[in-house]
Each structure stands twice: as structure tokens, then as C-alpha cells.
Amino acid sequence: KITIDGTTDLAFSEDVGARFAAYGWNVLRIENGDVTSSNVFEQAVAEAKSQTEKPTIIIMKTTIGNGAGAGVEGTAKAHGGKFSNLEAI
């Protein structure tokens, strides 16, 4: 929830999941998209594919710059800042 100027709640407060649910979509959420196990993502995609009656949206919360190092992760610096651990990525 970061923009160049700060957190996204400065300009955006919509509940996207609620909007799509109102449209009749199947809404799946991954609350921690920063996890390293692909099982979480594979399970969500499998669940989405199993829904054949309506479209599905998967909403995933992540941390901008996740793994980029202290001072960058979770901040607007991840938009164009230097990643301190670029060699390790």
C-alpha cells in the first residue's frame, strides 16, 4: 500500500474485493503474498480454476520491495531506489 508520495490510502480507499463480489465474481484473497512457498499461489489458482460458474479475481497483499533490504522494503524508495541486496536476488 505504497505510492511514490506515501501510502495508498492517501488517494485510494476502495474495497476492490467487495466491488467484484457485487459484480457476481468469485473473490479469493491471499493475505500474505510475501510468502516464499509457491503452494499458496498454486492453491489459489486451482481454486479459481475449479469455479466454472463465474469469473474469479485473486487479490493478493504484498509488501513493495519485499526482500530488497532495510530502508527499501515497504517504502516508496522501492519505486526507483537502489536495492542493497541486488546480488543476492
PDB file of N, CA, C and O in Angstrom:
ATOM      1  N   LYS A   1       0.818  -1.185   0.000  1.00  0.00           N
ATOM      2  CA  LYS A   1       0.000   0.000   0.000  1.00  0.00           C
ATOM      3  C   LYS A   1       0.862   1.249   0.000  1.00  0.00           C
ATOM      4  O   LYS A   1       0.718   2.129   0.848  1.00  0.00           O
ATOM      5  N   ILE A   2       1.765   1.303  -0.977  1.00  0.00           N
ATOM      6  CA  ILE A   2       2.697   2.424  -1.070  1.00  0.00           C
ATOM      7  C   ILE A   2       2.590   3.051  -2.457  1.00  0.00           C
ATOM      8  O   ILE A   2       2.459   2.349  -3.459  1.00  0.00           O
ATOM      9  N   THR A   3       2.648   4.371  -2.500  1.00  0.00           N
ATOM     10  CA  THR A   3       2.792   5.113  -3.746  1.00  0.00           C
ATOM     11  C   THR A   3       4.080   5.911  -3.641  1.00  0.00           C
ATOM     12  O   THR A   3       4.760   5.855  -2.616  1.00  0.00           O
ATOM     13  N   ILE A   4       4.419   6.641  -4.672  1.00  0.00           N
ATOM     14  CA  ILE A   4       5.628   7.457  -4.614  1.00  0.00           C
ATOM     15  C   ILE A   4       5.512   8.503  -3.506  1.00  0.00           C
ATOM     16  O   ILE A   4       6.513   8.873  -2.891  1.00  0.00           O
ATOM     17  N   ASP A   5       4.285   8.980  -3.251  1.00  0.00           N
ATOM     18  CA  ASP A   5       4.077  10.027  -2.257  1.00  0.00           C
ATOM     19  C   ASP A   5       3.764   9.521  -0.861  1.00  0.00           C
ATOM     20  O   ASP A   5       3.686  10.322   0.071  1.00  0.00           O
ATOM     21  N   GLY A   6       3.584   8.230  -0.687  1.00  0.00           N
ATOM     22  CA  GLY A   6       3.245   7.687   0.624  1.00  0.00           C
ATOM     23  C   GLY A   6       2.320   6.496   0.482  1.00  0.00           C
ATOM     24  O   GLY A   6       2.319   5.830  -0.553  1.00  0.00           O
ATOM     25  N   THR A   7       1.533   6.223   1.508  1.00  0.00           N
ATOM     26  CA  THR A   7       0.647   5.060   1.482  1.00  0.00           C
ATOM     27  C   THR A   7      -0.518   5.278   0.520  1.00  0.00           C
ATOM     28  O   THR A   7      -0.903   6.417   0.254  1.00  0.00           O
ATOM     29  N   THR A   8      -1.074   4.192   0.002  1.00  0.00           N
ATOM     30  CA  THR A   8      -2.155   4.294  -0.983  1.00  0.00           C
ATOM     31  C   THR A   8      -3.432   4.868  -0.401  1.00  0.00           C
ATOM     32  O   THR A   8      -4.279   5.356  -1.150  1.00  0.00           O
ATOM     33  N   ASP A   9      -3.595   4.825   0.917  1.00  0.00           N
ATOM     34  CA  ASP A   9      -4.826   5.374   1.484  1.00  0.00           C
ATOM     35  C   ASP A   9      -4.892   6.895   1.360  1.00  0.00           C
ATOM     36  O   ASP A   9      -5.914   7.496   1.692  1.00  0.00           O
ATOM     37  N   LEU A  10      -3.814   7.524   0.888  1.00  0.00           N
ATOM     38  CA  LEU A  10      -3.856   8.954   0.594  1.00  0.00           C
ATOM     39  C   LEU A  10      -4.838   9.255  -0.540  1.00  0.00           C
ATOM     40  O   LEU A  10      -5.460  10.317  -0.567  1.00  0.00           O
ATOM     41  N   ALA A  11      -4.972   8.300  -1.484  1.00  0.00           N
ATOM     42  CA  ALA A  11      -5.795   8.560  -2.661  1.00  0.00           C
ATOM     43  C   ALA A  11      -6.745   7.425  -3.015  1.00  0.00           C
ATOM     44  O   ALA A  11      -7.570   7.590  -3.914  1.00  0.00           O
ATOM     45  N   PHE A  12      -6.664   6.284  -2.347  1.00  0.00           N
ATOM     46  CA  PHE A  12      -7.442   5.121  -2.749  1.00  0.00           C
ATOM     47  C   PHE A  12      -7.950   4.394  -1.514  1.00  0.00           C
ATOM     48  O   PHE A  12      -7.170   3.975  -0.659  1.00  0.00           O
ATOM     49  N   SER A  13      -9.274   4.250  -1.431  1.00  0.00           N
ATOM     50  CA  SER A  13      -9.835   3.573  -0.262  1.00  0.00           C
ATOM     51  C   SER A  13     -10.841   2.492  -0.637  1.00  0.00           C
ATOM     52  O   SER A  13     -11.482   1.912   0.239  1.00  0.00           O
ATOM     53  N   GLU A  14     -10.983   2.222  -1.908  1.00  0.00           N
ATOM     54  CA  GLU A  14     -11.979   1.264  -2.372  1.00  0.00           C
ATOM     55  C   GLU A  14     -11.657  -0.164  -1.925  1.00  0.00           C
ATOM     56  O   GLU A  14     -10.492  -0.562  -1.895  1.00  0.00           O
ATOM     57  N   ASP A  15     -12.672  -0.916  -1.585  1.00  0.00           N
ATOM     58  CA  ASP A  15     -12.532  -2.344  -1.318  1.00  0.00           C
ATOM     59  C   ASP A  15     -12.776  -3.065  -2.646  1.00  0.00           C
ATOM     60  O   ASP A  15     -13.920  -3.327  -3.018  1.00  0.00           O
ATOM     61  N   VAL A  16     -11.712  -3.376  -3.340  1.00  0.00           N
ATOM     62  CA  VAL A  16     -11.812  -3.974  -4.671  1.00  0.00           C
ATOM     63  C   VAL A  16     -12.532  -5.320  -4.620  1.00  0.00           C
ATOM     64  O   VAL A  16     -13.330  -5.635  -5.504  1.00  0.00           O
ATOM     65  N   GLY A  17     -12.251  -6.109  -3.591  1.00  0.00           N
ATOM     66  CA  GLY A  17     -12.922  -7.403  -3.458  1.00  0.00           C
ATOM     67  C   GLY A  17     -14.423  -7.252  -3.332  1.00  0.00           C
ATOM     68  O   GLY A  17     -15.178  -8.000  -3.953  1.00  0.00           O
ATOM     69  N   ALA A  18     -14.864  -6.294  -2.534  1.00  0.00           N
ATOM     70  CA  ALA A  18     -16.302  -6.064  -2.375  1.00  0.00           C
ATOM     71  C   ALA A  18     -16.931  -5.620  -3.688  1.00  0.00           C
ATOM     72  O   ALA A  18     -18.054  -6.017  -4.001  1.00  0.00           O
ATOM     73  N   ARG A  19     -16.222  -4.802  -4.458  1.00  0.00           N
ATOM     74  CA  ARG A  19     -16.756  -4.353  -5.752  1.00  0.00           C
ATOM     75  C   ARG A  19     -16.939  -5.540  -6.689  1.00  0.00           C
ATOM     76  O   ARG A  19     -17.988  -5.675  -7.319  1.00  0.00           O
ATOM     77  N   PHE A  20     -15.938  -6.393  -6.785  1.00  0.00           N
ATOM     78  CA  PHE A  20     -16.044  -7.537  -7.687  1.00  0.00           C
ATOM     79  C   PHE A  20     -17.072  -8.548  -7.194  1.00  0.00           C
ATOM     80  O   PHE A  20     -17.766  -9.171  -7.998  1.00  0.00           O
ATOM     81  N   ALA A  21     -17.173  -8.715  -5.879  1.00  0.00           N
ATOM     82  CA  ALA A  21     -18.208  -9.594  -5.326  1.00  0.00           C
ATOM     83  C   ALA A  21     -19.595  -9.067  -5.710  1.00  0.00           C
ATOM     84  O   ALA A  21     -20.489  -9.850  -6.029  1.00  0.00           O
ATOM     85  N   ALA A  22     -19.773  -7.756  -5.682  1.00  0.00           N
ATOM     86  CA  ALA A  22     -21.048  -7.146  -6.071  1.00  0.00           C
ATOM     87  C   ALA A  22     -21.352  -7.387  -7.549  1.00  0.00           C
ATOM     88  O   ALA A  22     -22.516  -7.450  -7.945  1.00  0.00           O
ATOM     89  N   TYR A  23     -20.306  -7.521  -8.359  1.00  0.00           N
ATOM     90  CA  TYR A  23     -20.479  -7.842  -9.782  1.00  0.00           C
ATOM     91  C   TYR A  23     -20.824  -9.310  -9.993  1.00  0.00           C
ATOM     92  O   TYR A  23     -21.157  -9.719 -11.105  1.00  0.00           O
ATOM     93  N   GLY A  24     -20.744 -10.105  -8.924  1.00  0.00           N
ATOM     94  CA  GLY A  24     -21.038 -11.528  -9.033  1.00  0.00           C
ATOM     95  C   GLY A  24     -19.815 -12.402  -9.236  1.00  0.00           C
ATOM     96  O   GLY A  24     -19.945 -13.585  -9.550  1.00  0.00           O
ATOM     97  N   TRP A  25     -18.645 -11.844  -9.065  1.00  0.00           N
ATOM     98  CA  TRP A  25     -17.415 -12.607  -9.240  1.00  0.00           C
ATOM     99  C   TRP A  25     -17.109 -13.432  -7.995  1.00  0.00           C
ATOM    100  O   TRP A  25     -17.579 -13.128  -6.898  1.00  0.00           O
ATOM    101  N   ASN A  26     -16.317 -14.474  -8.186  1.00  0.00           N
ATOM    102  CA  ASN A  26     -15.739 -15.251  -7.098  1.00  0.00           C
ATOM    103  C   ASN A  26     -14.477 -14.501  -6.661  1.00  0.00           C
ATOM    104  O   ASN A  26     -13.587 -14.267  -7.479  1.00  0.00           O
ATOM    105  N   VAL A  27     -14.390 -14.126  -5.397  1.00  0.00           N
ATOM    106  CA  VAL A  27     -13.257 -13.336  -4.898  1.00  0.00           C
ATOM    107  C   VAL A  27     -12.426 -14.201  -3.956  1.00  0.00           C
ATOM    108  O   VAL A  27     -12.915 -14.683  -2.935  1.00  0.00           O
ATOM    109  N   LEU A  28     -11.164 -14.384  -4.321  1.00  0.00           N
ATOM    110  CA  LEU A  28     -10.214 -15.118  -3.479  1.00  0.00           C
ATOM    111  C   LEU A  28      -9.163 -14.130  -2.983  1.00  0.00           C
ATOM    112  O   LEU A  28      -8.787 -13.201  -3.697  1.00  0.00           O
ATOM    113  N   ARG A  29      -8.699 -14.336  -1.766  1.00  0.00           N
ATOM    114  CA  ARG A  29      -7.705 -13.421  -1.180  1.00  0.00           C
ATOM    115  C   ARG A  29      -6.498 -14.205  -0.666  1.00  0.00           C
ATOM    116  O   ARG A  29      -6.626 -15.256  -0.039  1.00  0.00           O
ATOM    117  N   ILE A  30      -5.342 -13.658  -0.953  1.00  0.00           N
ATOM    118  CA  ILE A  30      -4.097 -14.141  -0.361  1.00  0.00           C
ATOM    119  C   ILE A  30      -3.620 -12.992   0.505  1.00  0.00           C
ATOM    120  O   ILE A  30      -3.142 -11.979  -0.006  1.00  0.00           O
ATOM    121  N   GLU A  31      -3.746 -13.145   1.809  1.00  0.00           N
ATOM    122  CA  GLU A  31      -3.443 -12.053   2.725  1.00  0.00           C
ATOM    123  C   GLU A  31      -1.948 -11.763   2.834  1.00  0.00           C
ATOM    124  O   GLU A  31      -1.562 -10.627   3.109  1.00  0.00           O
ATOM    125  N   ASN A  32      -1.101 -12.775   2.622  1.00  0.00           N
ATOM    126  CA  ASN A  32       0.339 -12.567   2.721  1.00  0.00           C
ATOM    127  C   ASN A  32       1.007 -13.074   1.455  1.00  0.00           C
ATOM    128  O   ASN A  32       1.451 -14.220   1.386  1.00  0.00           O
ATOM    129  N   GLY A  33       1.071 -12.211   0.462  1.00  0.00           N
ATOM    130  CA  GLY A  33       1.707 -12.575  -0.803  1.00  0.00           C
ATOM    131  C   GLY A  33       3.216 -12.581  -0.741  1.00  0.00           C
ATOM    132  O   GLY A  33       3.874 -12.878  -1.738  1.00  0.00           O
ATOM    133  N   ASP A  34       3.775 -12.258   0.406  1.00  0.00           N
ATOM    134  CA  ASP A  34       5.228 -12.257   0.577  1.00  0.00           C
ATOM    135  C   ASP A  34       5.775 -13.639   0.920  1.00  0.00           C
ATOM    136  O   ASP A  34       6.986 -13.804   1.064  1.00  0.00           O
ATOM    137  N   VAL A  35       4.902 -14.625   1.052  1.00  0.00           N
ATOM    138  CA  VAL A  35       5.361 -15.971   1.406  1.00  0.00           C
ATOM    139  C   VAL A  35       6.265 -16.523   0.319  1.00  0.00           C
ATOM    140  O   VAL A  35       6.149 -16.149  -0.848  1.00  0.00           O
ATOM    141  N   THR A  36       7.146 -17.392   0.700  1.00  0.00           N
ATOM    142  CA  THR A  36       8.089 -17.941  -0.273  1.00  0.00           C
ATOM    143  C   THR A  36       7.620 -19.250  -0.875  1.00  0.00           C
ATOM    144  O   THR A  36       8.175 -19.692  -1.881  1.00  0.00           O
ATOM    145  N   SER A  37       6.622 -19.877  -0.295  1.00  0.00           N
ATOM    146  CA  SER A  37       6.138 -21.148  -0.807  1.00  0.00           C
ATOM    147  C   SER A  37       5.151 -20.927  -1.950  1.00  0.00           C
ATOM    148  O   SER A  37       4.175 -20.190  -1.804  1.00  0.00           O
ATOM    149  N   SER A  38       5.406 -21.558  -3.066  1.00  0.00           N
ATOM    150  CA  SER A  38       4.504 -21.419  -4.210  1.00  0.00           C
ATOM    151  C   SER A  38       3.186 -22.152  -3.991  1.00  0.00           C
ATOM    152  O   SER A  38       2.242 -21.956  -4.755  1.00  0.00           O
ATOM    153  N   ASN A  39       3.105 -22.994  -2.961  1.00  0.00           N
ATOM    154  CA  ASN A  39       1.867 -23.734  -2.691  1.00  0.00           C
ATOM    155  C   ASN A  39       0.675 -22.809  -2.483  1.00  0.00           C
ATOM    156  O   ASN A  39      -0.438 -23.126  -2.902  1.00  0.00           O
ATOM    157  N   VAL A  40       0.902 -21.677  -1.844  1.00  0.00           N
ATOM    158  CA  VAL A  40      -0.170 -20.720  -1.578  1.00  0.00           C
ATOM    159  C   VAL A  40      -0.766 -20.225  -2.894  1.00  0.00           C
ATOM    160  O   VAL A  40      -1.986 -20.143  -3.038  1.00  0.00           O
ATOM    161  N   PHE A  41       0.094 -19.897  -3.846  1.00  0.00           N
ATOM    162  CA  PHE A  41      -0.352 -19.375  -5.133  1.00  0.00           C
ATOM    163  C   PHE A  41      -0.995 -20.480  -5.975  1.00  0.00           C
ATOM    164  O   PHE A  41      -2.025 -20.271  -6.616  1.00  0.00           O
ATOM    165  N   GLU A  42      -0.377 -21.643  -5.959  1.00  0.00           N
ATOM    166  CA  GLU A  42      -0.918 -22.774  -6.718  1.00  0.00           C
ATOM    167  C   GLU A  42      -2.304 -23.162  -6.216  1.00  0.00           C
ATOM    168  O   GLU A  42      -3.186 -23.486  -7.011  1.00  0.00           O
ATOM    169  N   GLN A  43      -2.496 -23.130  -4.909  1.00  0.00           N
ATOM    170  CA  GLN A  43      -3.799 -23.463  -4.323  1.00  0.00           C
ATOM    171  C   GLN A  43      -4.854 -22.440  -4.748  1.00  0.00           C
ATOM    172  O   GLN A  43      -5.979 -22.817  -5.077  1.00  0.00           O
ATOM    173  N   ALA A  44      -4.508 -21.165  -4.745  1.00  0.00           N
ATOM    174  CA  ALA A  44      -5.462 -20.126  -5.150  1.00  0.00           C
ATOM    175  C   ALA A  44      -5.839 -20.271  -6.622  1.00  0.00           C
ATOM    176  O   ALA A  44      -7.009 -20.132  -6.980  1.00  0.00           O
ATOM    177  N   VAL A  45      -4.863 -20.548  -7.469  1.00  0.00           N
ATOM    178  CA  VAL A  45      -5.148 -20.725  -8.894  1.00  0.00           C
ATOM    179  C   VAL A  45      -6.007 -21.966  -9.118  1.00  0.00           C
ATOM    180  O   VAL A  45      -6.932 -21.940  -9.930  1.00  0.00           O
ATOM    181  N   ALA A  46      -5.710 -23.046  -8.410  1.00  0.00           N
ATOM    182  CA  ALA A  46      -6.516 -24.265  -8.534  1.00  0.00           C
ATOM    183  C   ALA A  46      -7.960 -24.001  -8.101  1.00  0.00           C
ATOM    184  O   ALA A  46      -8.901 -24.460  -8.747  1.00  0.00           O
ATOM    185  N   GLU A  47      -8.125 -23.263  -7.011  1.00  0.00           N
ATOM    186  CA  GLU A  47      -9.477 -22.936  -6.554  1.00  0.00           C
ATOM    187  C   GLU A  47     -10.191 -22.053  -7.577  1.00  0.00           C
ATOM    188  O   GLU A  47     -11.382 -22.237  -7.830  1.00  0.00           O
ATOM    189  N   ALA A  48      -9.477 -21.104  -8.160  1.00  0.00           N
ATOM    190  CA  ALA A  48     -10.070 -20.238  -9.184  1.00  0.00           C
ATOM    191  C   ALA A  48     -10.494 -21.050 -10.401  1.00  0.00           C
ATOM    192  O   ALA A  48     -11.572 -20.828 -10.952  1.00  0.00           O
ATOM    193  N   LYS A  49      -9.654 -21.985 -10.819  1.00  0.00           N
ATOM    194  CA  LYS A  49      -9.976 -22.816 -11.985  1.00  0.00           C
ATOM    195  C   LYS A  49     -11.160 -23.740 -11.720  1.00  0.00           C
ATOM    196  O   LYS A  49     -11.884 -24.110 -12.644  1.00  0.00           O
ATOM    197  N   SER A  50     -11.354 -24.110 -10.458  1.00  0.00           N
ATOM    198  CA  SER A  50     -12.457 -25.017 -10.140  1.00  0.00           C
ATOM    199  C   SER A  50     -13.810 -24.306 -10.173  1.00  0.00           C
ATOM    200  O   SER A  50     -14.850 -24.960 -10.250  1.00  0.00           O
ATOM    201  N   GLN A  51     -13.805 -22.987 -10.117  1.00  0.00           N
ATOM    202  CA  GLN A  51     -15.040 -22.213 -10.191  1.00  0.00           C
ATOM    203  C   GLN A  51     -15.375 -21.994 -11.664  1.00  0.00           C
ATOM    204  O   GLN A  51     -14.719 -21.208 -12.346  1.00  0.00           O
ATOM    205  N   THR A  52     -16.395 -22.689 -12.145  1.00  0.00           N
ATOM    206  CA  THR A  52     -16.738 -22.601 -13.564  1.00  0.00           C
ATOM    207  C   THR A  52     -18.009 -21.801 -13.822  1.00  0.00           C
ATOM    208  O   THR A  52     -18.374 -21.573 -14.975  1.00  0.00           O
ATOM    209  N   GLU A  53     -18.685 -21.373 -12.761  1.00  0.00           N
ATOM    210  CA  GLU A  53     -19.954 -20.662 -12.922  1.00  0.00           C
ATOM    211  C   GLU A  53     -19.785 -19.145 -13.061  1.00  0.00           C
ATOM    212  O   GLU A  53     -20.668 -18.466 -13.585  1.00  0.00           O
ATOM    213  N   LYS A  54     -18.660 -18.620 -12.594  1.00  0.00           N
ATOM    214  CA  LYS A  54     -18.453 -17.176 -12.656  1.00  0.00           C
ATOM    215  C   LYS A  54     -16.954 -16.884 -12.685  1.00  0.00           C
ATOM    216  O   LYS A  54     -16.148 -17.736 -12.312  1.00  0.00           O
ATOM    217  N   PRO A  55     -16.583 -15.694 -13.122  1.00  0.00           N
ATOM    218  CA  PRO A  55     -15.153 -15.349 -13.154  1.00  0.00           C
ATOM    219  C   PRO A  55     -14.599 -15.197 -11.745  1.00  0.00           C
ATOM    220  O   PRO A  55     -15.340 -14.991 -10.784  1.00  0.00           O
ATOM    221  N   THR A  56     -13.284 -15.302 -11.647  1.00  0.00           N
ATOM    222  CA  THR A  56     -12.599 -15.205 -10.352  1.00  0.00           C
ATOM    223  C   THR A  56     -11.535 -14.128 -10.409  1.00  0.00           C
ATOM    224  O   THR A  56     -10.835 -13.970 -11.409  1.00  0.00           O
ATOM    225  N   ILE A  57     -11.428 -13.395  -9.320  1.00  0.00           N
ATOM    226  CA  ILE A  57     -10.316 -12.464  -9.128  1.00  0.00           C
ATOM    227  C   ILE A  57      -9.566 -12.914  -7.875  1.00  0.00           C
ATOM    228  O   ILE A  57     -10.174 -13.247  -6.858  1.00  0.00           O
ATOM    229  N   ILE A  58      -8.242 -12.919  -7.965  1.00  0.00           N
ATOM    230  CA  ILE A  58      -7.401 -13.242  -6.813  1.00  0.00           C
ATOM    231  C   ILE A  58      -6.742 -11.940  -6.362  1.00  0.00           C
ATOM    232  O   ILE A  58      -6.004 -11.309  -7.119  1.00  0.00           O
ATOM    233  N   ILE A  59      -7.019 -11.552  -5.129  1.00  0.00           N
ATOM    234  CA  ILE A  59      -6.459 -10.331  -4.567  1.00  0.00           C
ATOM    235  C   ILE A  59      -5.371 -10.744  -3.584  1.00  0.00           C
ATOM    236  O   ILE A  59      -5.604 -11.520  -2.657  1.00  0.00           O
ATOM    237  N   MET A  60      -4.176 -10.203  -3.814  1.00  0.00           N
ATOM    238  CA  MET A  60      -3.035 -10.614  -3.010  1.00  0.00           C
ATOM    239  C   MET A  60      -2.361  -9.387  -2.406  1.00  0.00           C
ATOM    240  O   MET A  60      -2.012  -8.450  -3.125  1.00  0.00           O
ATOM    241  N   LYS A  61      -2.178  -9.389  -1.099  1.00  0.00           N
ATOM    242  CA  LYS A  61      -1.464  -8.309  -0.421  1.00  0.00           C
ATOM    243  C   LYS A  61       0.022  -8.653  -0.384  1.00  0.00           C
ATOM    244  O   LYS A  61       0.413  -9.739   0.043  1.00  0.00           O
ATOM    245  N   THR A  62       0.833  -7.715  -0.836  1.00  0.00           N
ATOM    246  CA  THR A  62       2.279  -7.893  -0.822  1.00  0.00           C
ATOM    247  C   THR A  62       2.944  -6.647  -0.242  1.00  0.00           C
ATOM    248  O   THR A  62       2.306  -5.605  -0.088  1.00  0.00           O
ATOM    249  N   THR A  63       4.196  -6.764   0.068  1.00  0.00           N
ATOM    250  CA  THR A  63       4.989  -5.631   0.528  1.00  0.00           C
ATOM    251  C   THR A  63       5.865  -5.179  -0.626  1.00  0.00           C
ATOM    252  O   THR A  63       6.648  -5.965  -1.161  1.00  0.00           O
ATOM    253  N   ILE A  64       5.736  -3.916  -1.013  1.00  0.00           N
ATOM    254  CA  ILE A  64       6.565  -3.398  -2.106  1.00  0.00           C
ATOM    255  C   ILE A  64       8.039  -3.523  -1.726  1.00  0.00           C
ATOM    256  O   ILE A  64       8.437  -3.192  -0.609  1.00  0.00           O
ATOM    257  N   GLY A  65       8.830  -4.000  -2.661  1.00  0.00           N
ATOM    258  CA  GLY A  65      10.257  -4.153  -2.414  1.00  0.00           C
ATOM    259  C   GLY A  65      10.590  -5.287  -1.474  1.00  0.00           C
ATOM    260  O   GLY A  65      11.672  -5.309  -0.886  1.00  0.00           O
ATOM    261  N   ASN A  66       9.667  -6.240  -1.321  1.00  0.00           N
ATOM    262  CA  ASN A  66       9.899  -7.359  -0.400  1.00  0.00           C
ATOM    263  C   ASN A  66      11.244  -8.028  -0.708  1.00  0.00           C
ATOM    264  O   ASN A  66      11.498  -8.438  -1.841  1.00  0.00           O
ATOM    265  N   GLY A  67      12.086  -8.130   0.298  1.00  0.00           N
ATOM    266  CA  GLY A  67      13.395  -8.757   0.143  1.00  0.00           C
ATOM    267  C   GLY A  67      14.468  -7.813  -0.350  1.00  0.00           C
ATOM    268  O   GLY A  67      15.611  -8.229  -0.542  1.00  0.00           O
ATOM    269  N   ALA A  68      14.127  -6.537  -0.564  1.00  0.00           N
ATOM    270  CA  ALA A  68      15.090  -5.585  -1.125  1.00  0.00           C
ATOM    271  C   ALA A  68      16.066  -5.036  -0.101  1.00  0.00           C
ATOM    272  O   ALA A  68      17.053  -4.398  -0.465  1.00  0.00           O
ATOM    273  N   GLY A  69      15.805  -5.274   1.167  1.00  0.00           N
ATOM    274  CA  GLY A  69      16.732  -4.811   2.194  1.00  0.00           C
ATOM    275  C   GLY A  69      16.144  -3.710   3.053  1.00  0.00           C
ATOM    276  O   GLY A  69      15.149  -3.077   2.699  1.00  0.00           O
ATOM    277  N   ALA A  70      16.772  -3.503   4.170  1.00  0.00           N
ATOM    278  CA  ALA A  70      16.322  -2.497   5.135  1.00  0.00           C
ATOM    279  C   ALA A  70      16.332  -1.112   4.503  1.00  0.00           C
ATOM    280  O   ALA A  70      17.247  -0.762   3.757  1.00  0.00           O
ATOM    281  N   GLY A  71      15.314  -0.336   4.808  1.00  0.00           N
ATOM    282  CA  GLY A  71      15.228   1.020   4.288  1.00  0.00           C
ATOM    283  C   GLY A  71      14.569   1.113   2.931  1.00  0.00           C
ATOM    284  O   GLY A  71      14.224   2.211   2.494  1.00  0.00           O
ATOM    285  N   VAL A  72      14.384  -0.006   2.250  1.00  0.00           N
ATOM    286  CA  VAL A  72      13.729  -0.025   0.936  1.00  0.00           C
ATOM    287  C   VAL A  72      12.409  -0.774   1.028  1.00  0.00           C
ATOM    288  O   VAL A  72      11.378  -0.288   0.563  1.00  0.00           O
ATOM    289  N   GLU A  73      12.441  -1.952   1.626  1.00  0.00           N
ATOM    290  CA  GLU A  73      11.249  -2.787   1.733  1.00  0.00           C
ATOM    291  C   GLU A  73      10.127  -2.042   2.464  1.00  0.00           C
ATOM    292  O   GLU A  73      10.315  -1.516   3.561  1.00  0.00           O
ATOM    293  N   GLY A  74       8.955  -2.015   1.821  1.00  0.00           N
ATOM    294  CA  GLY A  74       7.795  -1.386   2.428  1.00  0.00           C
ATOM    295  C   GLY A  74       7.768   0.124   2.342  1.00  0.00           C
ATOM    296  O   GLY A  74       6.946   0.770   2.992  1.00  0.00           O
ATOM    297  N   THR A  75       8.667   0.700   1.537  1.00  0.00           N
ATOM    298  CA  THR A  75       8.715   2.163   1.419  1.00  0.00           C
ATOM    299  C   THR A  75       8.625   2.582  -0.047  1.00  0.00           C
ATOM    300  O   THR A  75       8.767   1.760  -0.952  1.00  0.00           O
ATOM    301  N   ALA A  76       8.389   3.865  -0.260  1.00  0.00           N
ATOM    302  CA  ALA A  76       8.328   4.413  -1.618  1.00  0.00           C
ATOM    303  C   ALA A  76       9.682   4.328  -2.324  1.00  0.00           C
ATOM    304  O   ALA A  76       9.742   4.437  -3.549  1.00  0.00           O
ATOM    305  N   LYS A  77      10.763   4.134  -1.574  1.00  0.00           N
ATOM    306  CA  LYS A  77      12.097   4.010  -2.175  1.00  0.00           C
ATOM    307  C   LYS A  77      12.183   2.816  -3.122  1.00  0.00           C
ATOM    308  O   LYS A  77      13.039   2.790  -4.006  1.00  0.00           O
ATOM    309  N   ALA A  78      11.309   1.832  -2.947  1.00  0.00           N
ATOM    310  CA  ALA A  78      11.328   0.641  -3.801  1.00  0.00           C
ATOM    311  C   ALA A  78      10.905   0.963  -5.235  1.00  0.00           C
ATOM    312  O   ALA A  78      11.123   0.150  -6.133  1.00  0.00           O
ATOM    313  N   HIS A  79      10.306   2.127  -5.465  1.00  0.00           N
ATOM    314  CA  HIS A  79       9.891   2.509  -6.815  1.00  0.00           C
ATOM    315  C   HIS A  79      11.079   2.820  -7.713  1.00  0.00           C
ATOM    316  O   HIS A  79      10.952   2.712  -8.933  1.00  0.00           O
ATOM    317  N   GLY A  80      12.199   3.192  -7.177  1.00  0.00           N
ATOM    318  CA  GLY A  80      13.329   3.515  -8.018  1.00  0.00           C
ATOM    319  C   GLY A  80      14.626   3.558  -7.258  1.00  0.00           C
ATOM    320  O   GLY A  80      15.660   3.963  -7.789  1.00  0.00           O
ATOM    321  N   GLY A  81      14.570   3.145  -6.026  1.00  0.00           N
ATOM    322  CA  GLY A  81      15.757   3.163  -5.193  1.00  0.00           C
ATOM    323  C   GLY A  81      16.692   2.008  -5.494  1.00  0.00           C
ATOM    324  O   GLY A  81      16.343   1.071  -6.212  1.00  0.00           O
ATOM    325  N   LYS A  82      17.862   2.091  -4.943  1.00  0.00           N
ATOM    326  CA  LYS A  82      18.850   1.027  -5.091  1.00  0.00           C
ATOM    327  C   LYS A  82      18.567  -0.091  -4.107  1.00  0.00           C
ATOM    328  O   LYS A  82      18.354   0.160  -2.921  1.00  0.00           O
ATOM    329  N   PHE A  83      18.562  -1.320  -4.589  1.00  0.00           N
ATOM    330  CA  PHE A  83      18.345  -2.473  -3.711  1.00  0.00           C
ATOM    331  C   PHE A  83      19.686  -2.870  -3.136  1.00  0.00           C
ATOM    332  O   PHE A  83      20.625  -3.164  -3.876  1.00  0.00           O
ATOM    333  N   SER A  84      19.777  -2.880  -1.797  1.00  0.00           N
ATOM    334  CA  SER A  84      21.032  -3.166  -1.127  1.00  0.00           C
ATOM    335  C   SER A  84      21.500  -4.599  -1.284  1.00  0.00           C
ATOM    336  O   SER A  84      22.677  -4.892  -1.076  1.00  0.00           O
ATOM    337  N   ASN A  85      20.589  -5.500  -1.649  1.00  0.00           N
ATOM    338  CA  ASN A  85      20.968  -6.905  -1.757  1.00  0.00           C
ATOM    339  C   ASN A  85      20.767  -7.434  -3.177  1.00  0.00           C
ATOM    340  O   ASN A  85      20.427  -8.604  -3.354  1.00  0.00           O
ATOM    341  N   LEU A  86      20.971  -6.603  -4.171  1.00  0.00           N
ATOM    342  CA  LEU A  86      20.719  -6.974  -5.554  1.00  0.00           C
ATOM    343  C   LEU A  86      21.482  -8.226  -5.971  1.00  0.00           C
ATOM    344  O   LEU A  86      20.965  -9.038  -6.738  1.00  0.00           O
ATOM    345  N   GLU A  87      22.684  -8.387  -5.480  1.00  0.00           N
ATOM    346  CA  GLU A  87      23.490  -9.561  -5.835  1.00  0.00           C
ATOM    347  C   GLU A  87      22.861 -10.842  -5.326  1.00  0.00           C
ATOM    348  O   GLU A  87      23.002 -11.889  -5.956  1.00  0.00           O
ATOM    349  N   ALA A  88      22.162 -10.779  -4.187  1.00  0.00           N
ATOM    350  CA  ALA A  88      21.564 -11.974  -3.590  1.00  0.00           C
ATOM    351  C   ALA A  88      20.256 -12.376  -4.247  1.00  0.00           C
ATOM    352  O   ALA A  88      19.804 -13.510  -4.093  1.00  0.00           O
ATOM    353  N   ILE A  89      19.640 -11.446  -4.984  1.00  0.00           N
ATOM    354  CA  ILE A  89      18.333 -11.729  -5.597  1.00  0.00           C
ATOM    355  C   ILE A  89      18.457 -12.598  -6.823  1.00  0.00           C
ATOM    356  O   ILE A  89      17.450 -12.926  -7.451  1.00  0.00           O
TER     357      ILE A  89
END
